[in-house]
């Protein structure tokens, strides 16, 4: 993998020691190496559910829960394992309505209950995401709270990027040493800092429900990962 290199170079040619007991590092070059990679996501995660009203608290909650049970069943028919289906939120609250009084005033009066039940589904086969949304609608869903994409094993990708960033740091240090007429010595210090992966496009929140029967077009976009390494190398004449 040849990762893209980005950012400015932080350098210093110092006289003070990095470690008091390490004379080899009294003169050193400090650099920052960076690596960036763009990958296609390998899973989609959607939080979808139902908001329902009822004359009683039980009626409202039962209506929302029945529809969400249908959404979970549809997800299982698409091959989603039970471990990738989980409740995201359950809410229940009293509802009110405004009543206009003679003379123009208004008051709030009880109007039953409002309940919502949301489930989060992680889908490995992202080509089926549009089908899942359509089938969820047919099961009674009327809320899509989020659609996002990610990597199941970001640590492996981050480890590879750290190696690339370390190589970049050494290459930068070697170039500086050559420019200064010195030679690069052993490594003195090393610290790493990874960048959290984030989608480059196509993250949707509070999306409207699609028309019944129409497959919802969803594009996964890409995910960018980055890693940064700070290193210092001893220099010798």
N, C-alpha and C positions, 0 to 999 in steps of 0.2 A: 504494500500500500504506500503510495506517495501522497502524503497529506499536504494540503495547502498550508502555506506559512503566512501568518498575518501579524500585524502589530509593529510597534516600534521597538528598537533595540535599546535596552538599558545597560549601560556599561560603566565600569569604574576601574581605574588603575590605582590601586590603593597601596599605602605603605603600612598602615596599621594591621596587626595580625588578626586573622579570622578566629583562630584558636590560640590561646596564650601558650600552649605547649606544643604547637605545631609550627616549627620554624619554616617548613617548606611552603607554608601558605602566607608568609608575611607579605609577599608581593603576588597579587592575583588579579584575575579578570573576572568580573561578574556579568552574567548575561541572563536573558530570559528567552527560553525557547518555546515556541508555540506550534500547535498542530490543530487543524480543523478538518472535519470530514462530514459529508452529507450522506445520509442513508435513507432508504425507503423504510417506513414503519412496518412492523410485522404484526401489529394488532390494532384494532379499533375498540374504543370504549365509549359506550353510550349510556346516559342516564335518562330514563324514559318512564312515564307513569301516567297516573290518572288523578284528576281532581273531580270530586263528586259532591253533590249536595243531597241532603235528606231531611225529613221532618224531625228525625231523632238522631242522636249521635251514632247509635248502632246502625241505623239505615245508611247514613252517609259513609261510615267506615266500611260497612259490608259491600257497598257498591264499588268503592275504590279498590278494595282488596280483591274482589271477584275479577275485575278487569285486569289487575296486575298479575293475578294467577294465570290468566290467559296469555299475557305477554311472556311470562317465564316459560310456559309450555311451548309457545311458538319458538322461542330461542332454543329450547332443547331439540325441537324437530330439525333445526338447522345445524345440529351437531355441537352446540355449545355445552361443555361439561358443567355439571352443577356447581363446581368450585368457581366457575367464572360468572356466576349469576348471584347477585347479592342485593339485599335491601339497602337502599341509599337513605331513605327518610320516610317516616310516617307522621303525618300531622292531623290534628283534629281541633277544630275551634268553632265556637258559636258564630253564626252569621246574623247579620242585621240588615235592615232595609230602612231607607229614609221615607218617612210619612209626612206629607205636607199638611199642615193644619190651617184652618180658616184664619185669614189675616196674613198669610204668607210665611209663617214660621214652619219649621220642620223638626221632627224628632226621629231618633233611631229606635226601631222596635225589633224584637227578636224575629228571626226568619229562618229557623231551623239550624242546621249545622253544615259545615264545609270540611271535607276530609280529603287528604291526598296521600297517595302511596307511590313511592318512586323506587325503581329497581335499576341497578347498574349491571350492564351486560358487557363482557369482554369477548370480542369476536376475532378469532384468528383468521378466518376466511373473510377478508374485507370485501371481497366481491359480493358477499351476501348481505352486506350492511343495508343496502337499499331495500332488499327483500324483507329484512327484519323490521325496518321502519314501517313499510307498508302493512305487513302482517300485524304489527303492534297496533296500528290504527284500526284495523279490522277487529282487533280484540277489545277495543274500547279506549285505547290511549288517547289522551288529549294534551299531553305535555311532553316536550323534549327539552330537558334542562341543559344537556351538554353532549357534544360529540368531540372526541379527542383521539389522538393516535400516539403510539409509543413503541418502544422496543422491549421485548421480553427479557433480554439479557444485556442491559446497558453496561454492566461492569466489564464484560469482555471487550466491548468496543472501546471503553475508556482506558483499559489497560494497554491496548494497542496504540492508542493516541498518546499515552504518556511516554511510551518507548519512542514514538516519532518525535515528540516534543524534546525529549532528552537528546536525541541525535541532532535535532536542530540547534539546541543550545551548544553542543560541542562544536558543530560546524561554524557557528557564529564566533565562538571563542577562538577557534583556530584562525579564522580570517582576521580577527583583531590582533592576535599575537603576531601573525605574519606582517600585518601593516605596521606594527610597532617595532619590528625587527627583533622579536623575541620568539621563544619556543614555548608551546603549551606543555605544562607539567601535569601532575596528577590532579584528580578531583579533590576539592577542599570541602565544599558544602553542596547539598542538593535538597530542594523542597519542591513539592508538586501541588498543583491546584487544578482540579478538574472543573469543567463547565457543565452545568446541568443540561441535558438534551432538551431541545425545544422545537416545536413544529415551525417550519418555515412558512406554512400556509395552511388554510382550510381548517381552522379551529372554530367551531360554531357554538354559540350559547343561546339558550332560549329560542331555539329554532321553531318556526311555525309548523304545524302538522300538515302533511301533504294531502293532496286530493286522493280520495279512496280509489284503490285499484291501480294507481300510478307508481311505478318504481321510483324511489327517491334517488336522484343523482348525487353521489358523494365522491369527492376526490380526496385521497389521503395526503397528497403533497409529499414533502420530505421533512426529515428531522436533521438538524445540525448539531453536531457534538464538537466540543473543543477541549483542549487540555493545555496547561501551561506549566513549565518547569523553570524554576530559578536555580541557577548553578554558579559556582565559582571554581575557577581552575588556577592552580599555581602557574607562574611563568618563570622561566629560567632564561638567562642571557643567551 
